Amino acid sequence: MPPPVELGEQLEISLRLIVACVLGAAVGFEREIHAHPAGMRTHLLVSLGSAAFTVLGIFYFETAAAPTDPSRIAAQIVSGIGFLGAGAILKYGSSVRGLTTAASLWATAGVGMAAGAGAWVVAVVVTLLIVLSLGPLNWLIERYRIKPEGVFRLRVQVGRLEALGEISRALAGHRIEIAGISSQRLGKGRYEIELDLRPPAGVKPEAVIAAVTSVADVEVLESGTPTE
């Protein structure tokens, strides 16, 4: 059995875990207010778990009868978080979402590891950089992003493939051009279609949606300007 950890070291371990929780929650707060799949609790737990494994490697396993390399624990944390991040990546038609949230989970694991190792400054700086990349940097990118001019994206669900031809005719009747199209089968009698539409000048998005929903058995799932 390894020798018990002294009270002073236990207090230091507890402080490191608390710091990991606070910093992880700070990253998760940004994801939470923007309604992303992984929010404050998830990021807090990722940071806390990473810190817990790190301090175990530093304060416990190194003092065991058969000491091990603490860096092996860190390596397993990095690979393990990859599986959790994969669960935050979702596919909507031809669009893939959640990549940024998955990356923030992965980076938050680094925050927890730094806090667990007692690298306070590193943990705080990494947290600030993560929040900067998720908030102000994202705003700056969106401000200067070159978006497809006049393109309106519509994602619909239909119960029959024949509806696609009817949608095309309805759009043509309103002189709305189809700039791109993709479809996938969701299940028996369920298909998802994603349309990139270019309406003529002066035609509002509501009119585009009305033209599509004029076709029977069409359900609008999402609409807006392409952001990818």
C-alpha positions as a Markdown table, in Angstrom:
| # | Residue | x | y | z |
|---|---|---|---|---|
| 1 | Met | 0.0 | 0.0 | 0.0 |
| 2 | Pro | 1.3 | 3.5 | -0.8 |
| 3 | Pro | 1.8 | 5.9 | 2.1 |
| 4 | Pro | -1.1 | 8.2 | 2.9 |
| 5 | Val | -1.1 | 11.7 | 1.4 |
| 6 | Glu | -0.4 | 14.4 | 4.0 |
| 7 | Leu | -3.3 | 16.7 | 5.0 |
| 8 | Gly | -1.5 | 19.7 | 3.5 |
| 9 | Glu | -1.2 | 17.9 | 0.2 |
| 10 | Gln | -4.8 | 16.9 | 0.3 |
| 11 | Leu | -5.8 | 20.5 | 0.8 |
| 12 | Glu | -3.6 | 21.5 | -2.2 |
| 13 | Ile | -5.2 | 18.7 | -4.3 |
| 14 | Ser | -8.7 | 20.0 | -3.3 |
| 15 | Leu | -7.7 | 23.5 | -4.4 |
| 16 | Arg | -6.5 | 22.3 | -7.7 |
| 17 | Leu | -9.7 | 20.4 | -8.3 |
| 18 | Ile | -11.8 | 23.5 | -7.4 |
| 19 | Val | -9.8 | 25.6 | -9.8 |
| 20 | Ala | -10.3 | 23.0 | -12.5 |
| 21 | Cys | -14.1 | 23.1 | -11.9 |
| 22 | Val | -14.3 | 26.9 | -12.0 |
| 23 | Leu | -12.2 | 27.2 | -15.2 |
| 24 | Gly | -14.0 | 24.4 | -16.9 |
| 25 | Ala | -17.4 | 25.9 | -16.0 |
| 26 | Ala | -16.2 | 29.3 | -17.5 |
| 27 | Val | -15.6 | 27.6 | -20.8 |
| 28 | Gly | -18.9 | 25.7 | -20.6 |
| 29 | Phe | -20.8 | 28.9 | -19.8 |
| 30 | Glu | -20.1 | 30.2 | -23.3 |
| 31 | Arg | -21.4 | 27.0 | -24.9 |
| 32 | Glu | -24.4 | 26.9 | -22.6 |
| 33 | Ile | -25.7 | 30.4 | -23.5 |
| 34 | His | -25.5 | 29.6 | -27.2 |
| 35 | Ala | -27.4 | 26.3 | -26.7 |
| 36 | His | -24.7 | 23.9 | -27.8 |
| 37 | Pro | -24.8 | 20.2 | -27.1 |
| 38 | Ala | -22.2 | 20.3 | -24.4 |
| 39 | Gly | -22.7 | 23.0 | -21.8 |
| 40 | Met | -21.4 | 24.2 | -18.5 |
| 41 | Arg | -21.8 | 20.9 | -16.6 |
| 42 | Thr | -20.2 | 18.8 | -19.3 |
| 43 | His | -17.1 | 21.1 | -19.5 |
| 44 | Leu | -16.9 | 21.3 | -15.8 |
| 45 | Leu | -16.9 | 17.5 | -15.5 |
| 46 | Val | -14.3 | 17.1 | -18.2 |
| 47 | Ser | -12.0 | 19.6 | -16.5 |
| 48 | Leu | -12.6 | 18.1 | -13.1 |
| 49 | Gly | -12.1 | 14.5 | -14.3 |
| 50 | Ser | -8.9 | 15.5 | -16.1 |
| 51 | Ala | -7.6 | 17.2 | -13.0 |
| 52 | Ala | -8.5 | 14.3 | -10.8 |
| 53 | Phe | -6.6 | 11.8 | -13.0 |
| 54 | Thr | -3.7 | 14.1 | -13.1 |
| 55 | Val | -3.4 | 14.6 | -9.4 |
| 56 | Leu | -3.8 | 10.9 | -8.8 |
| 57 | Gly | -0.8 | 10.4 | -11.1 |
| 58 | Ile | 1.3 | 13.0 | -9.3 |
| 59 | Phe | 0.4 | 12.3 | -5.6 |
| 60 | Tyr | -0.7 | 8.7 | -5.6 |
| 61 | Phe | 0.7 | 6.5 | -8.3 |
| 62 | Glu | 4.2 | 7.9 | -8.0 |
| 63 | Thr | 4.3 | 7.0 | -4.4 |
| 64 | Ala | 3.1 | 3.4 | -4.9 |
| 65 | Ala | 5.3 | 0.4 | -4.4 |
| 66 | Ala | 5.6 | 0.0 | -8.1 |
| 67 | Pro | 5.8 | 3.6 | -9.4 |
| 68 | Thr | 4.4 | 4.4 | -12.8 |
| 69 | Asp | 4.9 | 7.2 | -15.3 |
| 70 | Pro | 2.3 | 9.9 | -14.7 |
| 71 | Ser | 2.5 | 11.0 | -18.4 |
| 72 | Arg | 0.8 | 7.7 | -19.3 |
| 73 | Ile | -2.3 | 8.9 | -17.5 |
| 74 | Ala | -2.2 | 12.2 | -19.3 |
| 75 | Ala | -2.0 | 10.4 | -22.6 |
| 76 | Gln | -5.0 | 8.3 | -21.8 |
| 77 | Ile | -7.0 | 11.5 | -20.9 |
| 78 | Val | -6.2 | 13.1 | -24.3 |
| 79 | Ser | -7.3 | 10.0 | -26.2 |
| 80 | Gly | -10.3 | 9.4 | -23.9 |
| 81 | Ile | -11.7 | 12.9 | -24.4 |
| 82 | Gly | -11.7 | 12.2 | -28.1 |
| 83 | Phe | -14.6 | 9.8 | -27.7 |
| 84 | Leu | -16.6 | 12.3 | -25.7 |
| 85 | Gly | -16.0 | 15.0 | -28.3 |
| 86 | Ala | -17.2 | 12.7 | -31.0 |
| 87 | Gly | -20.6 | 12.5 | -29.3 |
| 88 | Ala | -20.9 | 16.3 | -29.7 |
| 89 | Ile | -20.5 | 16.2 | -33.5 |
| 90 | Leu | -23.9 | 16.1 | -35.2 |
| 91 | Lys | -24.8 | 15.8 | -38.9 |
| 92 | Tyr | -27.6 | 17.8 | -40.3 |
| 93 | Gly | -28.1 | 16.9 | -44.0 |
| 94 | Ser | -24.8 | 17.9 | -45.7 |
| 95 | Ser | -23.8 | 20.1 | -42.7 |
| 96 | Val | -21.7 | 19.0 | -39.8 |
| 97 | Arg | -22.1 | 20.8 | -36.5 |
| 98 | Gly | -20.5 | 20.5 | -33.1 |
| 99 | Leu | -16.9 | 20.5 | -34.2 |
| 100 | Thr | -16.1 | 23.6 | -32.2 |
| 101 | Thr | -17.8 | 22.2 | -29.1 |
| 102 | Ala | -15.9 | 18.9 | -29.5 |
| 103 | Ala | -12.6 | 21.0 | -29.7 |
| 104 | Ser | -13.6 | 23.0 | -26.6 |
| 105 | Leu | -14.1 | 19.8 | -24.7 |
| 106 | Trp | -10.7 | 18.5 | -25.8 |
| 107 | Ala | -9.0 | 21.8 | -24.9 |
| 108 | Thr | -10.9 | 21.9 | -21.5 |
| 109 | Ala | -9.3 | 18.6 | -20.7 |
| 110 | Gly | -6.0 | 20.4 | -21.0 |
| 111 | Val | -7.2 | 23.1 | -18.6 |
| 112 | Gly | -8.0 | 20.4 | -16.0 |
| 113 | Met | -4.7 | 18.7 | -16.5 |
| 114 | Ala | -2.9 | 22.0 | -16.0 |
| 115 | Ala | -4.9 | 22.8 | -12.9 |
| 116 | Gly | -4.3 | 19.3 | -11.6 |
| 117 | Ala | -0.5 | 19.6 | -12.1 |
| 118 | Gly | -0.5 | 22.9 | -10.2 |
| 119 | Ala | 0.3 | 25.1 | -13.3 |
| 120 | Trp | -2.2 | 27.8 | -12.3 |
| 121 | Val | -1.0 | 30.4 | -14.8 |
| 122 | Val | -1.1 | 28.0 | -17.7 |
| 123 | Ala | -4.6 | 26.8 | -16.7 |
| 124 | Val | -5.9 | 30.4 | -16.5 |
| 125 | Val | -4.3 | 31.4 | -19.8 |
| 126 | Val | -5.6 | 28.4 | -21.7 |
| 127 | Thr | -9.1 | 29.1 | -20.3 |
| 128 | Leu | -8.9 | 32.7 | -21.5 |
| 129 | Leu | -7.7 | 31.7 | -24.9 |
| 130 | Ile | -10.5 | 29.1 | -25.2 |
| 131 | Val | -13.2 | 31.6 | -24.3 |
| 132 | Leu | -11.6 | 34.1 | -26.7 |
| 133 | Ser | -11.8 | 31.7 | -29.5 |
| 134 | Leu | -15.4 | 30.8 | -28.8 |
| 135 | Gly | -16.7 | 34.3 | -28.2 |
| 136 | Pro | -14.9 | 37.5 | -29.5 |
| 137 | Leu | -12.9 | 35.6 | -32.2 |
| 138 | Asn | -16.1 | 33.9 | -33.5 |
| 139 | Trp | -17.7 | 37.3 | -33.7 |
| 140 | Leu | -14.8 | 38.8 | -35.6 |
| 141 | Ile | -14.8 | 35.9 | -38.1 |
| 142 | Glu | -18.6 | 36.2 | -38.7 |
| 143 | Arg | -18.2 | 39.9 | -39.2 |
| 144 | Tyr | -15.7 | 39.5 | -42.1 |
| 145 | Arg | -16.9 | 36.2 | -43.4 |
| 146 | Ile | -17.7 | 36.2 | -47.1 |
| 147 | Lys | -21.1 | 34.6 | -47.4 |
| 148 | Pro | -22.8 | 33.4 | -50.6 |
| 149 | Glu | -24.7 | 36.4 | -51.8 |
| 150 | Gly | -28.5 | 36.0 | -52.0 |
| 151 | Val | -28.4 | 32.3 | -51.1 |
| 152 | Phe | -31.1 | 31.0 | -48.7 |
| 153 | Arg | -30.8 | 27.5 | -47.2 |
| 154 | Leu | -33.8 | 25.4 | -46.5 |
| 155 | Arg | -33.8 | 21.9 | -44.9 |
| 156 | Val | -37.1 | 20.0 | -45.2 |
| 157 | Gln | -38.4 | 16.5 | -44.5 |
| 158 | Val | -40.7 | 14.7 | -46.9 |
| 159 | Gly | -42.5 | 11.4 | -46.9 |
| 160 | Arg | -41.9 | 10.6 | -50.6 |
| 161 | Leu | -39.2 | 11.4 | -53.1 |
| 162 | Glu | -41.8 | 12.5 | -55.7 |
| 163 | Ala | -42.2 | 15.6 | -53.5 |
| 164 | Leu | -38.8 | 16.8 | -54.7 |
| 165 | Gly | -40.0 | 17.3 | -58.2 |
| 166 | Glu | -43.1 | 19.1 | -56.9 |
| 167 | Ile | -40.9 | 21.4 | -54.8 |
| 168 | Ser | -38.8 | 22.2 | -57.8 |
| 169 | Arg | -41.8 | 23.1 | -59.9 |
| 170 | Ala | -43.2 | 25.3 | -57.1 |
| 171 | Leu | -40.0 | 27.1 | -56.8 |
| 172 | Ala | -39.7 | 27.6 | -60.5 |
| 173 | Gly | -43.2 | 29.1 | -60.5 |
| 174 | His | -41.9 | 31.8 | -58.2 |
| 175 | Arg | -38.6 | 32.2 | -60.2 |
| 176 | Ile | -36.6 | 30.9 | -57.3 |
| 177 | Glu | -33.4 | 29.2 | -58.5 |
| 178 | Ile | -32.0 | 26.1 | -56.9 |
| 179 | Ala | -28.3 | 26.7 | -56.4 |
| 180 | Gly | -27.6 | 23.4 | -54.6 |
| 181 | Ile | -29.4 | 20.3 | -53.4 |
| 182 | Ser | -28.7 | 17.2 | -51.3 |
| 183 | Ser | -30.9 | 14.5 | -49.9 |
| 184 | Gln | -30.6 | 11.5 | -47.6 |
| 185 | Arg | -32.9 | 8.7 | -46.5 |
| 186 | Leu | -33.8 | 8.9 | -42.8 |
| 187 | Gly | -35.9 | 5.8 | -42.6 |
| 188 | Lys | -38.8 | 4.1 | -44.3 |
| 189 | Gly | -40.9 | 6.8 | -46.0 |
| 190 | Arg | -38.8 | 9.6 | -44.5 |
| 191 | Tyr | -36.3 | 11.7 | -46.5 |
| 192 | Glu | -34.4 | 14.8 | -45.7 |
| 193 | Ile | -33.7 | 17.4 | -48.4 |
| 194 | Glu | -31.4 | 20.4 | -48.1 |
| 195 | Leu | -31.8 | 23.1 | -50.6 |
| 196 | Asp | -29.6 | 26.2 | -51.4 |
| 197 | Leu | -32.0 | 28.6 | -53.0 |
| 198 | Arg | -31.4 | 31.9 | -54.8 |
| 199 | Pro | -34.6 | 33.9 | -54.8 |
| 200 | Pro | -35.0 | 36.9 | -57.1 |
| 201 | Ala | -34.5 | 40.4 | -55.7 |
| 202 | Gly | -37.3 | 41.6 | -53.3 |
| 203 | Val | -38.5 | 38.1 | -52.5 |
| 204 | Lys | -38.5 | 37.6 | -48.7 |
| 205 | Pro | -37.6 | 34.3 | -47.0 |
| 206 | Glu | -41.2 | 33.9 | -45.9 |
| 207 | Ala | -42.3 | 33.7 | -49.5 |
| 208 | Val | -39.6 | 31.1 | -50.2 |
| 209 | Ile | -40.8 | 28.9 | -47.3 |
| 210 | Ala | -44.5 | 29.4 | -48.4 |
| 211 | Ala | -43.6 | 28.2 | -51.9 |
| 212 | Val | -42.0 | 25.0 | -50.5 |
| 213 | Thr | -44.7 | 24.2 | -48.0 |
| 214 | Ser | -47.4 | 24.6 | -50.6 |
| 215 | Val | -46.4 | 21.1 | -51.6 |
| 216 | Ala | -48.2 | 18.4 | -49.7 |
| 217 | Asp | -46.3 | 16.3 | -47.1 |
| 218 | Val | -43.4 | 18.8 | -46.7 |
| 219 | Glu | -42.1 | 19.8 | -43.2 |
| 220 | Val | -39.6 | 22.6 | -42.8 |
| 221 | Leu | -36.9 | 21.6 | -40.3 |
| 222 | Glu | -34.5 | 24.6 | -40.6 |
| 223 | Ser | -34.1 | 27.7 | -42.7 |
| 224 | Gly | -31.5 | 30.6 | -42.9 |
| 225 | Thr | -28.4 | 31.8 | -44.6 |
| 226 | Pro | -25.6 | 29.3 | -45.0 |
| 227 | Thr | -22.9 | 29.7 | -42.3 |
| 228 | Glu | -20.3 | 27.1 | -43.3 |
